[in-house]
């Protein structure tokens, strides 16, 4: 069973930065889409950012993070990153990594907590 492992979460002051990383417990192949989701207390899980390799590299960001967050991937390492700048208290959530293959397989991580507070 492949597990995705997220890291890089923590407590940061408003305006600060964090970089999240996610990699699988073992190599997986034919990964198309890598993404980050988040779930704040009392709210539904939402897509934060995704990066896919269909016909080139395609990016998608939630409106609330555009211009502040940057997603990137290292295909050789099956790793996806999320650089979060200018963090706000409303960014506080559990952040989850997801990877989806061309054959419809989807893998999730258990999440890493990001808390933005002074």
NUTIDREN-879655 format. One record per atom (N, C-alpha, C): x, z, y. Coordinates in steps of 0.02 Angstrom, whole numbers, plus 32768, in hexadecimal, padded with zeros to 4 digits. Example, Ala and Ser with C-alpha at 12.3 -4.5 7.8 and 13.67 -1.06 7.14 Angstrom:
829481867EE4;826781867F1F;829481867F5B;828281627F90;82AC81657FCB;8285818A8002;
REM end
This chain:
802A80007FC4;800080008000;802C8000803F;80237FCF8068;804B7FCB80A5;802E7FF980DA;8059801F80F9;8045804A8131;806880318170;8044803381A7;8063802681E8;807380698207;80AE806E8224;80C480AD8241;80D180A3828C;80AA80C682B4;80B380C382FC;80E180FB8314;810480EF834A;812E81238368;8132811783B3;8149814983D8;81548141841F;81218163844C;80ED817F842E;80BC81A28457;80D781E48471;80B08203849D;80C5824384B8;80A0825384F8;80BA82858519;809D829C8559;80C6827E8592;80A5826085C2;80C7824185FB;809D824E863A;80BF82528671;809C825C86B1;807E821B86CA;804A821F86F2;802E81E18710;806481BA8734;80638178872A;8096814D8746;80D181428719;80D5816886E4;810D816286B5;810581298684;813681248657;813780ED8626;8143810885E0;812A80E485B0;813880F08569;813E80AD8546;816380AD850F;8169807184E6;81568084849F;812180658486;810A80718442;8128803C8414;8135805183D7;814E802383A3;8124802A8365;81207FF5833F;80FA7FF68300;811D7FC982CE;812A7FE48293;81467FBA825E;81287FCF821B;81277FA181EB;810A7FB181AA;813A7FD7817E;811D7FFA814D;81468022811E;816F7FF580F0;81587FB780E7;817F7F8680C2;816F7F4180DF;81977F1180CD;818F7ECE80EB;814B7EB180D8;812B7E938109;80EE7E6D80FD;80F97E28811A;80D67DF880FE;80E47DB38110;80A77D91812F;80B47D5B8150;807E7D32816C;80537D5A819D;80737D8381C5;804D7DA781F8;803F7D798232;80017D738244;7FEC7D49827C;7FE37D7282BB;7FB57DA182B8;7FA57DC782F4;7FBF7E0F82EE;7FE07E268322;7FF37E6C8328;7FD27E888367;7FB87EC48362;7F957EDE839C;7F977F2983A1;7F847F4083DC;7F7E7F8783EA;7F377F968400;7F1B7FCA83E4;7ED97FE383F5;7EE0802B840C;7EAE8045842E;7EAF808B8440;7E6980A8843C;7E6780E98431;7E27810C842E;7E2F814E8454;7E0A8153848A;7E09819084B2;7DD381BF8496;7DD881FF84A2;7DA6822E8489;7D60821B84A0;7D3382178470;7CED8208847F;7CDF81BF848D;7D1181948483;7D08814D8490;7D1781248451;7D0180E68453;7D0E80B9841B;7D56809D8420;7D6F808883E7;7DB0806983E6;7DAC8025840A;7DDE80178433;7DDE7FD98459;7E217FB58452;7E1F7F748458;7E5D7F4C8458;7E817F55849A;7EC17F648495;7EEC7F6B84D0;7F127F2A84DC;7F337F1184A8;7F5B7ED484AF;7F677EB7846A;7F6D7E748467;7F7C7E548428;7FAA7E198435;7FCE7E078401;7FFC7DCE8405;7FF67DA883C3;7FEB7D6783C8;7FE37D3F838C;80117D03838F;801A7CE48356;80497CAC8353;80277C6C833C;7FE67C668349;7FC37C288339;7FD67BF2836B;7FF97BBF8355;80097B888382;80307B9E83BF;805D7BCD83B6;80817BE883EF;80727C3283F5;808C7C528428;80817C9A8431;80487CA48463;80157CC7844C;7FDB7CD38477;7FD27D1E8482;7FC37D3084BF;7FBC7D7584D3;7F757D8384EA;7F5F7DC084DD;7F1F7DD784F8;7F267E1F850E;7F0A7E308547;7F0D7E748561;7EC87E8A8579;7EBB7EC98571;7E7F7EE6858F;7E887EE485DB;7E527ED985FE;7E567ED58647;7E757F148665;7E677F4D8646;7E7E7F8D8662;7ECA7F96865E;7EEC7F6D8636;7F357F76862E;7F5D7F3A8647;7F3B7F05865B;7F5E7EC98672;7F8C7EDA86AC;7FCA7EC086A8;7FFB7ECD86DC;80217F0E86D4;800B7F3986A5;802D7F79869A;804B7F7C8654;80297F5F8623;80407F6285DD;805A7F1E85C8;808C7F20859C;80A87EE28581;80B17EEA8536;80947EBA8511;809C7EBA84C8;80D27E8884B5;80F87E998482;812B7E6B846A;81337E77841E;81547E4783FD;815D7E4E83B5;81A17E3483A0;81B97E4F8369;81F67E38834A;81E37E228304;81DC7DE182FA;81C47DC882BA;81F37DD78281;82337DD7828F;82647DE5825A;825D7E2C823E;82467E598269;823F7E9E8255;81F67EB28249;81C87E828250;81817E92824B;816E7ECB8279;818A7ECD82B4;81807F0482E2;815C7EEC8320;812F7F168339;810D7F078377;81177F4283A6;811E7F3383E6;812B7F648419;80F57F61844F;80EC7F9A8471;80C07F9B84AB;80E37FC384E1;80F87FA18515;81177FC1854E;80E07FD18580;80DA80118590;80A5802885BC;80C4804585FC;80B780248633;80CF803B8674;80958052869F;80A6807686D4;8073808E8704;803880AE86E0;804780DB86B3;801380FA868B;7FE5812486B5;7FA6812486A1;7F71814986C4;7F52817B8694;7F3381AF86AE;7F1181DF8681;7EDE81BE8653;7EBE8189866A;7E8C81678640;7EAB813F8608;7EED813A8606;7F10811B85CD;7F19814D8593;7F08818B859E;7F0E81BD856A;7EE181AB852E;7F0081A784F3;7EDB819384B8;7F0A8196847B;7EEC818C8441;7F14817F8406;7F1D81338402;7F5A811D83FC;7F6A80D683F9;7F7880C183B1;7F56808D839B;7F5D80748357;7F79802E8357;7FA280218324;7FBE7FDF831A;7F977FBC82E3;7F8E7F7B82EA;7F6D7F5382B6;7F937F1282AD;7F9B7EFE826E;7FB87EBE825E;7F8A7E988230;7F807E59823D;7F537E2F8215;7F797DF181FD;7F6E7DE181BE;7F907DA781A2;7F657D6881A7;7F857D30819A;7F627CF0819A;7F2E7CEE8162;7F347D1A812F;7F077D1880F6;7ED07D4D80FC;7ECA7D6B8136;7E927D998140;7EA17DE18132;7EDF7DF1811E;7EF07E388112;7EFC7E5A8155;7EE47E988159;7EEE7EBE8197;7F0A7F038186;7F3A7F1881AD;7F5C7F5881A3;7F577F8181E3;7F4B7FC181DB;7F477FEF8214;7F798027820C;7F8E80428245;7FB5807E8245;7F8880BB824F;7FA680F6824B;7F7F81348253;7F7B814B829B;7FA0812A82C7;7F9A8139830D;7FD081668329;7FDC815E8369;800A8189838E;7FE8819E83CF;7FF081DD83E0;7FCB81F98419;7FF181ED845A;7FCD81D4848B;7FE981CC84CF;7FBF81F784FE;7FE082248520;7FBF824F8550;7FDE82458595;7FB6823385C5;7FCE8229860A;7FB082618635;7FDB828D864A;7FC382C7866F;7FFB82E68698;7FE9830286D0;801B832486F9;801C836F86E8;
REM end
